[in-house]
Amino acid sequence: MKVDPLSLVLGIILGILFTLVAPSRTDVDAKFEYCMQFYEKEKSKTEAKQICRQRIFRK
């Protein structure tokens, strides 16, 4: 079985990228969940979602 070297290198690079991106993604999800729990008590669900999106994704 012969593997194209270019596709092998691309596969390795993509694998590394996905493993680096995955933890930060779950971190954002966790922050969003925590934020939702905090704001849902005081406001409606849609309002809470808007507030949390603004707080987490503003840089």
Backbone as CSV, one residue per row, in Angstrom:
resi,resn,N_x,N_y,N_z,CA_x,CA_y,CA_z,C_x,C_y,C_z
1,MET,0.834,-1.187,0.000,0.000,0.000,0.000,0.882,1.256,0.000
2,LYS,0.729,2.059,-1.052,1.558,3.263,-1.188,0.733,4.500,-0.821
3,VAL,1.298,5.336,0.052,0.598,6.549,0.482,1.295,7.766,-0.110
4,ASP,0.499,8.684,-0.628,1.037,9.922,-1.179,1.636,10.752,-0.038
5,PRO,2.922,11.130,-0.138,3.573,11.863,0.962,2.871,13.187,1.300
6,LEU,2.377,13.878,0.272,1.711,15.163,0.503,0.453,14.993,1.352
7,SER,-0.350,13.981,1.022,-1.583,13.765,1.790,-1.259,13.302,3.214
8,LEU,-0.180,12.570,3.371,0.242,12.136,4.700,0.610,13.344,5.565
9,VAL,1.408,14.255,4.990,1.821,15.465,5.711,0.604,16.326,6.042
10,LEU,-0.301,16.491,5.077,-1.516,17.278,5.312,-2.360,16.661,6.428
11,GLY,-2.461,15.345,6.416,-3.220,14.643,7.449,-2.638,14.865,8.833
12,ILE,-1.318,14.808,8.927,-0.646,15.020,10.212,-0.866,16.452,10.701
13,ILE,-0.713,17.422,9.786,-0.900,18.831,10.154,-2.332,19.079,10.616
14,LEU,-3.303,18.544,9.878,-4.709,18.717,10.256,-4.995,18.072,11.611
15,GLY,-4.417,16.899,11.839,-4.598,16.216,13.119,-4.082,17.042,14.283
16,ILE,-2.905,17.640,14.106,-2.320,18.485,15.150,-3.195,19.713,15.390
17,LEU,-3.646,20.335,14.296,-4.497,21.522,14.422,-5.777,21.213,15.184
18,PHE,-6.418,20.092,14.846,-7.677,19.757,15.506,-7.477,19.452,16.988
19,THR,-6.354,18.835,17.343,-6.115,18.559,18.760,-5.819,19.845,19.529
20,LEU,-5.242,20.848,18.849,-4.988,22.131,19.508,-6.266,22.949,19.651
21,VAL,-7.145,22.862,18.655,-8.371,23.660,18.652,-9.422,23.069,19.591
22,ALA,-9.496,21.748,19.685,-10.561,21.080,20.444,-10.652,21.521,21.918
23,PRO,-9.555,21.562,22.689,-9.675,21.942,24.099,-10.215,23.361,24.294
24,SER,-9.773,24.308,23.463,-10.238,25.686,23.605,-11.730,25.776,23.285
25,ARG,-12.191,24.935,22.377,-13.611,24.910,22.021,-14.455,24.487,23.232
26,THR,-14.023,23.442,23.922,-14.772,22.969,25.090,-14.699,23.996,26.221
27,ASP,-13.586,24.729,26.293,-13.432,25.783,27.289,-14.484,26.867,27.068
28,VAL,-14.681,27.254,25.797,-15.692,28.262,25.458,-17.077,27.745,25.811
29,ASP,-17.335,26.478,25.495,-18.638,25.881,25.810,-18.895,25.894,27.319
30,ALA,-17.864,25.590,28.091,-18.005,25.573,29.546,-18.300,26.978,30.078
31,LYS,-17.595,27.971,29.543,-17.838,29.353,29.961,-19.257,29.772,29.619
32,PHE,-19.711,29.356,28.426,-21.057,29.709,27.972,-22.107,29.091,28.891
33,GLU,-21.919,27.822,29.244,-22.857,27.137,30.149,-22.919,27.841,31.508
34,TYR,-21.757,28.177,32.033,-21.687,28.851,33.335,-22.401,30.200,33.274
35,CYS,-22.134,30.926,32.197,-22.752,32.236,31.989,-24.271,32.105,31.891
36,MET,-24.735,31.098,31.159,-26.177,30.879,30.988,-26.845,30.606,32.341
37,GLN,-26.219,29.775,33.157,-26.775,29.463,34.479,-26.910,30.728,35.318
38,PHE,-25.910,31.591,35.195,-25.889,32.816,35.988,-26.993,33.782,35.563
39,TYR,-27.150,33.981,34.241,-28.094,34.995,33.755,-29.528,34.497,33.599
40,GLU,-29.718,33.188,33.452,-31.077,32.656,33.265,-31.968,32.928,34.482
41,LYS,-31.364,33.020,35.656,-32.140,33.277,36.874,-32.798,34.657,36.825
42,GLU,-32.075,35.629,36.243,-32.551,37.011,36.251,-33.317,37.391,34.989
43,LYS,-32.946,36.800,33.854,-33.504,37.231,32.573,-34.085,36.049,31.803
44,SER,-34.685,36.343,30.651,-35.217,35.272,29.804,-34.065,34.520,29.140
45,LYS,-34.366,33.351,28.588,-33.332,32.508,27.987,-32.672,33.199,26.790
46,THR,-33.470,33.847,25.934,-32.898,34.511,24.751,-32.018,35.683,25.163
47,GLU,-32.441,36.432,26.167,-31.627,37.541,26.668,-30.306,37.021,27.236
48,ALA,-30.389,35.942,27.985,-29.188,35.350,28.586,-28.211,34.911,27.500
49,LYS,-28.731,34.281,26.432,-27.866,33.845,25.327,-27.147,35.027,24.696
50,GLN,-27.881,36.116,24.453,-27.271,37.296,23.830,-26.166,37.870,24.704
51,ILE,-26.440,37.998,25.984,-25.454,38.556,26.917,-24.200,37.681,26.947
52,CYS,-24.397,36.362,27.026,-23.261,35.441,27.123,-22.423,35.452,25.847
53,ARG,-23.085,35.501,24.702,-22.338,35.568,23.437,-21.482,36.820,23.395
54,GLN,-22.052,37.946,23.795,-21.306,39.206,23.778,-20.119,39.149,24.732
55,ARG,-20.335,38.591,25.914,-19.266,38.552,26.919,-18.129,37.627,26.516
56,ILE,-18.463,36.465,25.925,-17.439,35.469,25.621,-16.693,35.801,24.334
57,PHE,-17.423,36.274,23.305,-16.793,36.418,21.993,-16.244,37.810,21.717
58,ARG,-16.404,38.753,22.646,-15.770,40.052,22.402,-14.292,39.925,22.760
59,LYS,-13.464,40.532,21.960,-12.016,40.437,22.199,-11.452,41.808,22.490
